[in-house]
Amino acid sequence: MASEETLKHEIEALKADLSALRLDFKGLGKDMASAARVGASAAKDHVRSAMDSAKEQGEDAAKKVKESIEERPLTSVAIAFGAGILLGVMLKK
């Protein structure tokens, strides 16, 4: 009879362990979801920062081109004309 009682006791201990494992896995799932949200948020911030930087660089480049055109308008027209002819020849072939 002692072995039957021991077996019942061990089965109850296993049930308790399985219940604890179930709770641990549930907590792990929540932690993983939280980590994924944090990672996604960090990636979003990084992309936003890169977009802002690219926008600033584009605006600076446009400003420099505008200044260059204002400083040398005839040269700018000649360059645009030459580029147009070159593009026309390339597309014609």
C-alpha positions, 0 to 999 in steps of 0.5 A, spaced: 500 500 500 505 504 501 507 504 493 500 506 491 500 512 496 507 514 493 505 513 486 499 518 488 503 523 491 508 523 485 502 523 480 499 529 484 507 532 484 507 531 477 500 535 476 503 541 480 509 541 476 505 541 469 501 547 472 507 551 474 510 549 467 503 552 463 504 558 467 511 559 466 510 558 458 504 563 458 509 568 462 514 567 457 509 568 451 507 575 454 514 576 455 516 575 448 510 579 445 512 585 449 520 584 446 517 584 439 513 590 440 519 594 443 523 591 437 518 594 432 518 600 436 525 601 436 525 599 428 520 604 427 524 610 430 530 608 427 526 608 420 523 615 422 530 618 423 533 615 417 527 618 413 528 625 417 536 625 415 534 623 408 529 629 407 534 634 410 540 631 405 535 632 399 533 639 401 540 641 402 542 638 395 536 642 392 538 648 395 545 647 393 542 646 386 538 652 386 544 657 388 548 654 383 543 655 378 542 662 380 549 664 380 551 661 373 544 661 369 547 660 362 552 655 364 546 651 368 542 652 361 547 649 357 548 643 361 541 642 361 541 643 354 547 638 353 543 633 358 537 633 354 541 632 347 545 626 350 538 623 353 535 624 346 540 620 342 540 615 347 533 614 347 533 614 340 537 608 339 
